[in-house]
Amino acid sequence: MFAAFLNIIVKSLKLDRSLYRESKYFGEAAIYFAGLIMILDGVAGAVAANTIVKTSIGMAGLTAILTWFVWAILIFVI
């Protein structure tokens, strides 16, 4: 599964047209990309939150998930 995820990333970096033509890449990869976005957003939020005002990592992670959810809804609507 991880090899398929890396294959999708490499194809997207190369802007390979076959990636966007085949629908098999969109089902399982969406879960991986959503998880990756939440993890990176959580790390970025924790770093940003701890540099200005000292907050807990759990609160920063919860805020990251909520902001990801709001952005996902916004992109879906647009």
Secondary structure, DSSP 8 states (H G I E B T S, - for coil): -HHHHHHHHHHHHHT-HHHHH-THHHHHHHHHHHHHHHHHHHHHHHHHHHHHS---HHHHHHHHHHHHHHHHHHHHH-
